[in-house]
Amino acid sequence: MAACELQQGMRNSRVKIWTVANQKGGVGKTTTALTLAGLMAKRGKKVLLVDIDPHSSMGFSLGFDCDELPYTLYDLFTCPPKFTSRFLDRVILPTQVENLDLIPSSMALATLDRELGHQEGMGLILKRILSSVESQYDYAIVDCSPVLGVLMVNALAASSRILVPVQTEYLAYKGLERMIKTLLIMQRSKNNDYSYTIVPTMYDRRTKAAPESLAKMREEFGDKVWDLVIPVDTQFRDASERHLPLPQFKPRSRGVVAYGQLLNYLVGLDKASIGQLVR
């Protein structure tokens, strides 16, 4: 394919989809998604957050009572494809942060594996949903639950980049091994080379476990591990209580500085990938 055709295709598929996933809970997935989205919004990018975790931590962190919403992502998964665009207008919520919208989750999503998991094409529904809004956003960031099922499969299949946050301690490291095995299995079954970055989170240099876990992570996974770390920062909790991403609450906090470095790194990877395609 000629370079001009590739560039035209990229213009027609504007939105970049980043999925934040790990098969262990409590490692900073929602924090990572929210903070990166907040930074992008501050930089003038139009961002769509997609919460596919039935616990709805993303929505609650932004001030929505997801149990009381009339429409959620569940409706997009269960409605006939021809009605997706109509439901999107009802499901997508503007947040109090400029340039940042949300597709909220609901507990009903936990039933999808039982209700619809056997249906053909079930793993590509999210990709179809996001294709309906690709001209309206620069980025979509998908926040996964830690459960390997139809929701995570959808998120991974839709992604242009996968971020795997890993708390720098032993048990979280074991969860990382399972997540990478999942990516490799999907890579073989879908014939798709998933681009993923491992992000060390909640790093506390005062402990013995953090540097030991980080060193082991780098030894085993090499350049798939981001060169820097996300430090422990209590401001993340305070920002959640104010229903704001941390960049909008405390823009100079050390957590925001670290995620800003991560965002610069990821944007650089995307630019390098595009450059390789158009050569």
DOLUM-15452 format. One record per residue: residue number from 1; x, y, z of N, C-alpha, C in turn; residue in one letter. Coordinates in steps of 0.001 Angstrom, whole numbers, plus 500000, padded with zeros to 6 digits. Example, Ala and Ser with C-alpha at 12.3 -4.5 7.8 and 13.67 -1.06 7.14 Angstrom:
BEGIN
- n;nx;ny;nz;cax;cay;caz;cx;cy;cz;res
- 1;513190;494310;507800;512300;495500;507800;513200;496700;507800;A
- 2;512850;497750;507080;513670;498940;507140;512900;500030;507870;S
! end
This chain:
BEGIN
- n;nx;ny;nz;cax;cay;caz;cx;cy;cz;res
- 1;500848;498805;500000;500000;500000;500000;500882;501242;500000;M
- 2;500512;502233;499193;501302;503442;499110;501183;504250;500384;A
- 3;502222;505092;500620;502239;505898;501847;501042;506814;501914;A
- 4;500629;507411;500781;499495;508339;500810;498209;507625;501182;C
- 5;498062;506342;500753;496866;505581;501108;496842;505282;502601;E
- 6;498014;504966;503167;498096;504726;504603;497728;505976;505379;L
- 7;498247;507124;504949;497948;508375;505644;496469;508704;505561;Q
- 8;495843;508441;504381;494420;508683;504242;493633;507789;505185;Q
- 9;494064;506512;505310;493382;505596;506217;493472;506046;507648;G
- 10;494645;506606;508044;494798;507076;509418;493929;508282;509686;M
- 11;493738;509129;508685;492872;510286;508886;491429;509835;509072;R
- 12;491029;508784;508323;489659;508292;508432;489422;507555;509736;N
- 13;490468;507048;510360;490363;506356;511640;491144;507156;512666;S
- 14;490539;508237;513119;491262;509245;513862;491584;508827;515277;R
- 15;490629;508205;515947;490776;507947;517371;491812;506853;517629;V
- 16;492672;507096;518606;493609;506076;519069;493008;505435;520312;K
- 17;492989;504123;520368;492345;503407;521468;493408;502757;522331;I
- 18;493490;503198;523576;494420;502622;524538;493613;501873;525591;W
- 19;493973;500628;525834;493311;499828;526856;494233;499653;528056;T
- 20;493691;499860;529247;494427;499676;530492;493923;498382;531128;V
- 21;494806;497386;531210;494345;496046;531613;495378;495333;532467;A
- 22;494874;494539;533394;495680;493600;534169;494717;492630;534819;N
- 23;495124;491383;534967;494257;490379;535574;494374;490347;537092;Q
- 24;494968;491373;537653;494980;491539;539103;494384;492899;539433;K
- 25;493561;492941;540468;492974;494200;540887;493912;494993;541784;G
- 26;493606;496265;541970;494342;497100;542903;495734;497490;542472;G
- 27;495989;497507;541166;497333;497831;540683;497412;499227;540057;V
- 28;496271;499935;540013;496287;501298;539489;495725;501449;538087;G
- 29;494850;500537;537666;494285;500632;536314;493432;501886;536146;K
- 30;492464;502070;537037;491572;503225;536920;492348;504528;537111;T
- 31;493264;504545;538049;494104;505728;538260;494893;506066;537005;T
- 32;495454;505044;536367;496225;505259;535143;495348;505825;534032;T
- 33;494179;505225;533827;493280;505689;532770;492820;507126;533026;A
- 34;492401;507419;534259;491908;508756;534595;492995;509819;534463;L
- 35;494178;509505;534945;495243;510508;534956;495740;510800;533549;T
- 36;495926;509767;532743;496327;509992;531355;495260;510787;530607;L
- 37;493988;510455;530847;492903;511191;530187;492883;512647;530628;A
- 38;493089;512887;531931;493124;514262;532426;494254;515063;531802;G
- 39;495414;514430;531652;496555;515107;531023;496272;515401;529550;L
- 40;495711;514426;528849;495380;514654;527440;494387;515803;527292;M
- 41;493367;515824;528155;492358;516888;528085;492988;518258;528316;A
- 42;493926;518346;529259;494619;519604;529511;495458;520035;528310;K
- 43;495897;519077;527518;496696;519379;526326;495821;519650;525106;R
- 44;494508;519719;525320;493609;520069;524232;493113;518914;523402;G
- 45;493367;517691;523827;492882;516516;523113;491470;516164;523577;K
- 46;490659;515731;522644;489311;515282;522971;489380;513799;523323;K
- 47;488936;513453;524544;489155;512102;525073;487824;511471;525482;V
- 48;487669;510205;525142;486517;509417;525574;487015;508322;526512;L
- 49;486576;508352;527759;486856;507282;528705;485773;506221;528584;L
- 50;486186;504957;528537;485235;503853;528420;485439;502934;529624;V
- 51;484430;502846;530472;484521;502029;531683;483848;500694;531418;D
- 52;484646;499630;531292;484052;498302;531068;484190;497413;532302;I
- 53;484475;498031;533444;484525;497305;534708;483158;497393;535377;D
- 54;482479;496264;535611;481145;496311;536234;481109;497027;537581;P
- 55;482260;497175;538258;482270;497889;539538;482162;499402;539360;H
- 56;482348;499889;538143;482107;501301;537799;482983;502290;538560;S
- 57;484200;501891;538895;485077;502797;539642;485355;504087;538880;S
- 58;485491;503993;537580;485741;505171;536759;484610;506191;536888;M
- 59;483387;505708;536701;482241;506609;536776;482085;507242;538136;G
- 60;482224;506442;539196;482093;506986;540545;483197;508003;540829;F
- 61;484397;507765;540303;485503;508703;540508;485244;510040;539831;S
- 62;484401;510034;538802;484063;511278;538105;482745;511876;538577;L
- 63;482161;511297;539628;480983;511898;540245;479648;511377;539772;G
- 64;479619;510246;539054;478368;509683;538565;477948;508496;539426;F
- 65;476663;508433;539747;476118;507245;540402;475674;506299;539303;D
- 66;476553;505407;538920;476311;504569;537741;475146;503608;537929;C
- 67;474789;503325;539172;473647;502444;539424;472317;503128;539116;D
- 68;472334;504446;538989;471104;505209;538761;470987;505741;537340;E
- 69;471969;505484;536489;471939;506021;535126;470941;505249;534258;L
- 70;470184;505936;533397;469215;505236;532548;469853;504395;531449;P
- 71;471036;504822;530963;471712;504103;529890;473200;503971;530214;Y
- 72;473775;502816;529884;475192;502563;530148;475772;501745;528989;T
- 73;477022;501378;529125;477679;500546;528120;476931;499234;527889;L
- 74;476275;498730;528905;475506;497494;528762;474482;497608;527629;Y
- 75;473841;498771;527523;472839;498965;526467;473478;498923;525079;D
- 76;474704;499414;524962;475400;499374;523678;475793;497947;523301;L
- 77;476120;497134;524306;476482;495744;524028;475268;494898;523650;F
- 78;474114;495239;524145;472944;494373;523965;471956;494880;522917;T
- 79;472120;496115;522456;471184;496617;521448;471581;496100;520065;C
- 80;470628;496003;519133;470978;495609;517759;471964;496604;517152;P
- 81;472904;496138;516326;473922;497028;515762;473365;498267;515082;P
- 82;472211;498162;514433;471667;499308;513704;471220;500430;514643;K
- 83;471083;500117;515952;470667;501139;516912;471831;501702;517730;F
- 84;473059;501252;517440;474208;501687;518231;474359;503197;518243;T
- 85;474288;503823;517074;474475;505284;516993;473421;506022;517798;S
- 86;472187;505536;517766;471110;506190;518507;471359;506101;520011;R
- 87;471801;504945;520487;472046;504781;521914;473289;505528;522367;F
- 88;474285;505677;521491;475498;506384;521874;475207;507787;522368;L
- 89;474293;508483;521699;473959;509842;522114;473391;509873;523530;D
- 90;472757;508781;523945;472168;508719;525280;473169;508222;526330;R
- 91;474117;507408;525876;475043;506789;526818;476223;507697;527153;V
- 92;476803;508359;526149;477995;509180;526384;477657;510377;527248;I
- 93;478422;510537;528335;478178;511614;529300;479322;512624;529268;L
- 94;479005;513914;529179;480049;514919;529383;480411;514964;530866;P
- 95;481680;515135;531166;482111;515257;532561;482339;516731;532889;T
- 96;482690;517018;534143;482972;518394;534517;484339;518864;534024;Q
- 97;485076;517964;533359;486383;518296;532801;486226;518577;531313;V
- 98;486680;519715;530877;486606;520078;529471;487384;519060;528626;E
- 99;486810;518687;527494;487402;517741;526531;487333;516285;526979;N
- 100;486622;515989;528058;486608;514622;528590;485172;514118;528732;L
- 101;484852;513035;528003;483545;512393;528066;483699;510969;528588;D
- 102;482567;510380;528971;482578;509049;529586;481473;508178;529020;L
- 103;481820;506927;528692;480828;505865;528522;480827;505083;529825;I
- 104;479753;505192;530621;479756;504581;531949;479455;503093;531926;P
- 105;479875;502432;532989;479652;501010;533173;478396;500785;534019;S
- 106;478103;499522;534252;477033;499147;535191;477263;497713;535626;S
- 107;476652;497337;536735;476779;495967;537231;476246;494948;536236;M
- 108;475318;495379;535373;474732;494457;534399;475775;493888;533449;A
- 109;476899;494589;533271;477945;494077;532390;478494;492732;532871;L
- 110;478381;492475;534172;478893;491219;534720;478126;490011;534198;A
- 111;476962;490241;533597;476150;489127;533096;476429;488806;531625;T
- 112;477268;489594;530970;477426;489430;529525;478032;488088;529137;L
- 113;478990;487588;529918;479577;486289;529577;478508;485205;529545;D
- 114;477593;485242;530492;476534;484234;530560;475479;484465;529474;R
- 115;475113;485726;529236;474030;486036;528315;474438;485961;526841;E
- 116;475627;486482;526536;475981;486683;525133;477327;486108;524728;L
- 117;478065;485541;525692;479431;485119;525407;479556;484079;524317;G
- 118;478495;483326;524043;478559;482266;523045;478281;482774;521634;H
- 119;477826;484002;521488;477417;484501;520181;478618;484854;519312;Q
- 120;478501;484596;518039;479569;484887;517093;479788;486403;516988;E
- 121;481043;486808;516968;481368;488221;516836;481256;489015;518118;G
- 122;481012;488333;519233;480831;489028;520509;482098;489771;520938;M
- 123;483264;489309;520505;484507;489944;520924;484843;491228;520200;G
- 124;484027;491622;519225;484332;492808;518421;483304;493924;518595;L
- 125;482423;493789;519573;481369;494794;519746;481942;496151;520130;I
- 126;482887;496191;521057;483442;497473;521477;484151;498165;520313;L
- 127;484839;497401;519502;485508;497980;518333;484488;498640;517417;K
- 128;483346;497992;517225;482292;498565;516391;481705;499818;517029;R
- 129;481505;499790;518337;480967;500958;519035;481878;502164;518862;I
- 130;483169;501961;519089;484109;503076;519022;484319;503568;517595;L
- 131;484119;502703;516618;484224;503159;515226;483130;504167;514893;S
- 132;482031;504144;515648;480929;505077;515406;481257;506499;515857;S
- 133;482286;506638;516713;482628;507975;517226;484072;508355;516908;V
- 134;484701;507627;515983;486131;507814;515766;486490;509208;515275;E
- 135;485562;509901;514621;485870;511243;514130;485662;512322;515198;S
- 136;485101;511937;516355;484781;512926;517391;485853;513029;518475;Q
- 137;486772;512066;518527;487747;512018;519616;489150;511767;519080;Y
- 138;490121;512271;519830;491512;511975;519531;491945;510652;520167;D
- 139;491435;510395;521382;491794;509181;522116;490559;508592;522783;Y
- 140;490515;507272;522845;489590;506555;523728;490452;505717;524664;A
- 141;490189;505824;525955;490943;505055;526942;489971;504121;527656;I
- 142;490259;502822;527568;489359;501797;528091;489912;501261;529409;V
- 143;489087;501310;530442;489466;500814;531766;488835;499446;531989;D
- 144;489667;498407;532118;489186;497022;532216;488989;496578;533661;C
- 145;488123;495590;533830;488073;494846;535081;489199;493817;535055;S
- 146;489565;493237;536216;490644;492237;536230;490220;490853;535771;P
- 147;488987;490696;535328;488455;489381;534962;488671;489129;533474;V
- 148;489266;487982;533147;489427;487598;531754;488114;487009;531261;L
- 149;487452;487750;530405;486170;487329;529866;485868;488131;528624;G
- 150;484602;488165;528253;484226;488799;526997;484520;490296;527010;V
- 151;484446;490946;528173;484719;492382;528235;486187;492682;527968;L
- 152;487079;491943;528623;488499;492176;528387;488879;491815;526951;M
- 153;488313;490739;526427;488590;490362;525037;488182;491490;524096;V
- 154;487029;492096;524337;486583;493225;523532;487563;494392;523614;N
- 155;488009;494691;524824;488913;495823;525016;490239;495597;524304;A
- 156;490786;494390;524433;492065;494091;523796;491934;494091;522277;L
- 157;490829;493550;521764;490635;493482;520317;490478;494856;519689;A
- 158;489971;495827;520454;489745;497176;519919;490985;498058;519984;A
- 159;492008;497621;520711;493109;498506;521095;494153;498710;520020;S
- 160;494705;499921;520010;495926;500174;519258;497136;500094;520183;S
- 161;496915;500231;521489;497999;500112;522469;497408;499616;523793;R
- 162;498162;498750;524478;497713;498204;525755;498695;498620;526842;I
- 163;498167;499136;527927;498968;499507;529089;498663;498526;530208;L
- 164;499731;497995;530798;499572;497011;531875;500184;497594;533144;V
- 165;499389;498264;533988;499929;498768;535260;500221;497607;536196;P
- 166;501347;497686;536884;501744;496617;537811;502292;497253;539082;V
- 167;501623;496986;540186;502142;497451;541470;503479;496758;541740;Q
- 168;504434;497509;542222;505787;496961;542419;505858;496198;543735;T
- 169;505222;495029;543719;505297;494082;544842;505027;492681;544310;E
- 170;505348;491658;545084;505440;490292;544587;504137;489764;543989;Y
- 171;503016;489892;544708;501765;489317;544225;501318;489970;542921;L
- 172;501525;491262;542806;501163;491950;541568;502024;491462;540410;A
- 173;503261;491142;540704;504155;490623;539668;503636;489288;539130;Y
- 174;503108;488445;540002;502549;487168;539555;501341;487401;538649;K
- 175;500546;488426;538956;499419;488760;538093;499875;489222;536722;G
- 176;501007;489908;536670;501570;490352;535395;501874;489163;534498;L
- 177;502437;488116;535049;502760;486940;534239;501511;486370;533583;E
- 178;500395;486328;534320;499146;485829;533737;498656;486737;532616;R
- 179;498778;488050;532822;498308;488998;531814;499103;488867;530523;M
- 180;500407;488740;530622;501236;488609;529420;500922;487300;528699;I
- 181;500674;486221;529452;500274;484957;528821;498967;485126;528050;K
- 182;498033;485886;528620;496768;486152;527933;497002;486895;526626;T
- 183;497848;487908;526655;498148;488662;525439;498774;487767;524371;L
- 184;499666;486889;524782;500318;485997;523822;499324;485010;523216;L
- 185;498396;484509;524046;497369;483594;523542;496478;484298;522533;I
- 186;496039;485526;522861;495190;486276;521937;495958;486640;520672;M
- 187;497215;486924;520832;498043;487273;519682;498083;486128;518679;Q
- 188;498212;484906;519197;498242;483739;518317;496877;483466;517699;R
- 189;495819;483585;518504;494481;483232;518011;493931;484281;517049;S
- 190;494277;485557;517272;493768;486632;516421;494753;487054;515345;K
- 191;495944;486472;515375;497002;486851;514421;497230;488363;514460;N
- 192;497330;488891;515669;497489;490331;515860;498633;490573;516841;N
- 193;499581;491402;516454;500726;491691;517314;500376;492854;518236;D
- 194;499978;492547;519465;499550;493577;520402;500754;494380;520912;Y
- 195;500639;495693;520826;501665;496576;521367;501321;496869;522819;S
- 196;502175;496454;523736;501861;496679;525142;503061;497273;525870;Y
- 197;502744;498035;526906;503751;498654;527757;503415;498345;529202;T
- 198;504377;497832;529944;504202;497537;531365;504576;498788;532154;I
- 199;503663;499229;533021;503859;500473;533768;503993;500152;535259;V
- 200;505184;500270;535838;505343;500034;537281;504641;501146;538076;P
- 201;503732;500757;538964;502940;501739;539722;503147;501568;541229;T
- 202;502677;502585;541974;502693;502567;543443;504094;502255;543968;M
- 203;505087;502823;543330;506476;502535;543702;506847;503308;544965;Y
- 204;507290;502572;545969;507712;503169;547234;509168;502761;547478;D
- 205;510073;503671;547219;511499;503354;547297;511966;503062;548721;R
- 206;511124;503379;549714;511507;503130;551109;511388;501660;551475;R
- 207;510663;500892;550651;510466;499476;550963;511503;498619;550255;T
- 208;511687;497419;550757;512601;496469;550123;511943;495797;548916;K
- 209;510625;495576;549022;509924;494822;547981;509858;495579;546660;A
- 210;509694;496900;546713;509495;497668;545480;510690;497582;544536;A
- 211;511907;497915;544965;513038;497815;544025;513336;496383;543598;P
- 212;513108;495406;544476;513350;494010;544105;512357;493557;543024;E
- 213;511082;493906;543201;510067;493533;542209;510331;494227;540880;S
- 214;510721;495496;540960;511000;496249;539736;512179;495642;538981;L
- 215;513224;495281;539692;514394;494691;539049;514040;493363;538379;A
- 216;513225;492563;539045;512821;491275;538475;511956;491485;537228;K
- 217;511092;492486;537295;510229;492811;536171;511051;493202;534942;M
- 218;512035;494062;535170;512879;494532;534060;513736;493385;533508;R
- 219;514176;492515;534396;515003;491383;533956;514218;490448;533044;E
- 220;512956;490196;533385;512173;489227;532625;511537;489827;531377;E
- 221;511082;491078;531448;510303;491633;530346;511033;492718;529556;F
- 222;512233;493078;529984;513092;493946;529198;512488;495274;528826;G
- 223;512555;495622;527535;512115;496946;527101;510605;497083;527019;D
- 224;509861;496036;527360;508409;496175;527480;508035;496938;528755;K
- 225;508980;497044;529690;508746;497782;530940;509188;499236;530741;V
- 226;508309;500160;531059;508644;501580;530978;509863;501879;531840;W
- 227;510710;502785;531379;511971;503068;532056;511802;503713;533432;D
- 228;510695;504424;533646;510486;505132;534902;509399;504437;535722;L
- 229;508932;505086;536785;507917;504490;537658;506881;505542;538042;V
- 230;505715;505053;538448;504696;505913;539051;504816;505773;540563;I
- 231;505124;506869;541269;505330;506754;542712;504018;506687;543488;P
- 232;504105;506252;544714;502976;506358;545633;502657;507842;545838;V
- 233;501380;508202;545744;500978;509599;545916;499556;509619;546479;D
- 234;499396;510079;547695;498072;510105;548342;497127;511097;547675;T
- 235;497654;511959;546822;496803;512936;546135;495833;512253;545171;Q
- 236;496162;511047;544705;495229;510332;543838;493906;510084;544562;F
- 237;493994;509670;545813;492786;509424;546593;492004;510713;546816;R
- 238;492713;511793;547111;492055;513080;547345;491343;513566;546086;D
- 239;491962;513373;544924;491349;513799;543665;490069;513015;543397;A
- 240;490087;511707;543695;488904;510879;543495;487744;511363;544358;S
- 241;488040;511786;545583;487002;512301;546473;486401;513598;545946;E
- 242;487175;514341;545161;486682;515575;544532;486078;515313;543152;R
- 243;486073;514057;542729;485518;513645;541437;486233;514300;540266;H
- 244;487568;514363;540370;488388;514947;539324;489598;514059;539047;L
- 245;490085;514056;537801;491410;513466;537564;492457;514310;538291;P
- 246;493540;513685;538702;494559;514401;539466;495149;515604;538719;L
- 247;495341;515556;537381;495892;516736;536704;495022;517981;536850;P
- 248;493706;517790;537012;492806;518932;537203;492733;519348;538675;Q
- 249;493111;518436;539583;493024;518722;541024;494334;519275;541569;F
- 250;495415;518583;541324;496747;519004;541787;497737;518828;540638;K
- 251;497780;519772;539710;498565;519578;538486;500064;519463;538693;P
- 252;500576;519880;539855;502017;519813;540085;502419;518681;541028;R
- 253;501493;517819;541345;501807;516700;542241;502772;515739;541561;S
- 254;503485;514961;542373;504491;514063;541786;503855;512965;540941;R
- 255;502618;512589;541282;501933;511598;540456;501645;512126;539063;G
- 256;501225;513383;538986;500947;513998;537682;502237;514141;536873;V
- 257;503307;514541;537520;504591;514663;536826;504999;513318;536223;V
- 258;504848;512246;537003;505232;510912;536521;504357;510468;535352;A
- 259;503054;510659;535478;502171;510267;534376;502381;511148;533149;Y
- 260;502775;512393;533354;503116;513238;532214;504297;512683;531442;G
- 261;505274;512160;532166;506425;511522;531511;505989;510260;530768;Q
- 262;505088;509506;531385;504570;508309;530721;503827;508683;529442;L
- 263;502992;509708;529503;502233;510121;528324;503167;510554;527195;L
- 264;504187;511314;527527;505156;511721;526501;505811;510512;525845;N
- 265;506128;509521;526667;506751;508296;526155;505800;507555;525204;Y
- 266;504535;507416;525594;503564;506679;524786;503257;507401;523478;L
- 267;503143;508720;523549;502908;509491;522328;504100;509332;521379;V
- 268;505299;509304;521952;506492;509072;521130;506459;507715;520445;G
- 269;505983;506683;521156;505865;505360;520547;504868;505369;519394;L
- 270;503747;506062;519586;502748;506142;518521;503307;506842;517289;D
- 271;504042;507922;517502;504627;508651;516366;505645;507780;515643;K
- 272;506419;507018;516404;507401;506125;515779;506707;505048;514953;A
- 273;505593;504520;515464;504851;503485;514729;504300;504033;513423;S
- 274;503745;505248;513466;503205;505867;512248;504327;506112;511249;I
- 275;505485;506560;511751;506613;506805;510872;507065;505556;510151;G
- 276;507034;504409;510847;507438;503149;510219;506432;502743;509142;Q
- 277;505134;503045;509384;504103;502649;508419;504215;503423;507105;L
- 278;504572;504708;507182;504523;505547;505989;505844;505605;505240;V
- 279;506876;504896;505728;508144;504879;504995;508005;504159;503650;R
! end
